[in-house]
Amino acid sequence: MRRQTATLAYIEQRRRLILEKINSSRPLAGIIEEITELVSCKLKGAPCWCQISGGAQLGNCPPKINAFRVVQAEIPARSGPPLGAIFAGLDPLTKPCAVESEALAMATALAALAIETQRLYSDLLHRSEFDQLTNTHNRFSLDKHLDDLIAGARNAASIFGLVYVDLDRFKQINDLYGHHVGDRYLQEVALRMKKQLRSGDILARVGGDEFAALLPVVRSRVDVKEIALRLEQCFDEPVTVEDVTLHGSASVGIAVYPEDASNKDLLFRVADSAMYEAKNHKRRIEIALDCEPESESAQKD
């Protein structure tokens, strides 16, 4: 009786430790492995393993599984299909008993809590760093990456580029066609800009119609200008949203660290000023074209 009491106390202690690790967002694989070890302890050393739906197999799955009487229990989800299953390999000469069901029920409850807590944490982390409309980084995430880049560039005496992108006349799209079309337009142009960037580059939405691209690996200002031009030219083709054809454009400005600025705020300011200069230049050209003098024959008349 003392041995049974000690075993139950040990199992309860390990269960509490697992719950603490779930609440502290420890790596999911390690938690699942501890859950299978707990089942094995409760079942007197029987091998136990877990198969996560669409994921890894964790725990101690014996190579000759046919030599065991295998019992299993699905890991329930709050909604949708099961999250996976917990298995235990038992002596084929033994008969099913209540302890097996209790051990698997405990394991599936812990595993369900661990998996759904991890997924919730991952979702919250993604929401905290990504813009939900365009699935690009948000301003908070951009600031973190920029701080890291500045620290790394100082240590390595390297350079990197920042491109600021402002969509031209985006307010008119919202006013004429509604915010739904405007949102779809933002999603499409964000996707186009992503395709113009390299795998290590970072695109972020920093305002309603403003984006920024971080270019960690560049050799010179020429590289930054080349990518900025690609971003600007990806608006050349019209965007079709729900039978509405939108002819968009964007103004871009660049800054190179540390040539233009050695801190984050000033770097943004330089790129932002260059972008507004490009936008004002476009406006001056448009005004000049609208104010062109009439033809000589029209003037004579």
Secondary structure, 3 states (H helix, E strand, C coil): CHHHHHHHHHHHHHHHHHHHHHHCCCCHHHHHHHHHHHHHHHCCCCCEEEEECCCCEEECCCCCHHHCEEEEEEECCCCCCCCEEEEEEECCCCCCCHHHHHHHHHHHHHHHHHHHHHHHHHHHHHHHHECCCCCCECHHHHHHHHHHHHHHHHHHCCCEEEEEEEECCHHHHHHHHCHHHHHHHHHHHHHHHHHHCCCCCEEEECCCCEEEEEECCCCCHHHHHHHHHHHHHCCCCCEEECCEEECCCEEEEEEEECCCCCCHHHHHHHHHHHHHHHHHHHHHHHHHHHCCCCCHHHHHC
